[in-house]
Amino acid sequence: MGNVAFSNPVRFMVSRRTVRQISDPEEALDYLRSYWPTEAGTRCQAAKQALAEAIQGERSIVDARRAVVAALHEARLFVLG
């Protein structure tokens, strides 16, 4: 399956002045693997799994986006959209 963008990008605050936007599962998985600001919790691990499955076409893009948002909440990052 080709990379499919989220219907609504995930926007979140990484600092008081910095907003990050993630547009698709591959970008989200890269962020969770490389730039995650805290120790990975259970929601982060679940998001990595959901994103990998969405990239392979085994899970819906909507479920993958929800998992990313849940991981952001777990890390106490403010989600804008």
C-alpha positions in Angstrom: 0.0 0.0 0.0 1.2 3.5 -0.8 1.5 6.1 1.9 -1.9 7.7 2.5 -2.1 11.1 4.3 -4.3 11.6 7.3 -7.5 13.4 6.3 -6.6 16.0 9.0 -3.0 16.4 9.9 -2.1 16.1 13.5 -0.8 19.4 14.9 0.8 19.6 18.4 3.0 21.8 20.5 6.5 20.6 21.1 7.4 23.8 23.0 5.8 27.1 23.8 6.8 28.5 20.4 7.0 25.4 18.3 4.2 23.6 16.6 4.8 20.4 14.8 2.5 18.9 12.1 2.4 15.3 11.0 0.6 14.5 7.8 0.9 10.7 7.3 1.6 7.4 9.0 5.3 7.2 7.8 6.0 10.7 9.1 4.3 9.9 12.4 6.2 6.6 12.8 9.5 8.4 12.1 8.6 11.0 14.7 7.7 8.4 17.4 10.9 6.5 16.7 13.3 9.4 16.4 12.1 12.5 18.2 9.7 11.3 21.0 10.3 13.7 23.9 9.6 11.2 26.7 10.1 7.6 27.6 7.8 5.6 25.3 4.7 4.5 27.2 2.0 2.0 26.3 0.1 4.4 24.1 3.3 5.3 22.2 4.0 1.6 21.6 0.4 1.0 20.5 0.7 4.0 18.1 3.9 2.6 16.6 2.1 -0.7 16.0 -1.0 1.0 14.5 1.1 3.1 12.2 3.2 0.2 11.0 -0.1 -1.7 10.3 -1.6 1.3 8.5 1.5 1.6 6.3 1.1 -2.1 5.4 -2.6 -1.6 4.7 -3.6 -3.9 7.6 -5.2 -1.1 9.7 -7.3 2.0 8.9 -5.6 5.4 8.6 -8.3 6.7 11.0 -7.3 4.2 13.7 -3.6 5.1 13.2 -4.3 8.8 13.6 -6.3 8.1 16.8 -3.4 6.1 18.2 -1.0 9.0 17.5 -3.3 11.5 19.3 -3.6 9.1 22.2 0.2 8.8 22.4 0.6 12.6 22.3 -1.8 12.9 25.2 0.1 10.3 27.1 3.3 12.4 26.6 1.4 15.5 27.8 1.8 17.2 24.5 -0.9 19.7 23.6 -2.8 18.6 20.4 -4.1 21.4 18.2 -5.8 19.4 15.6 
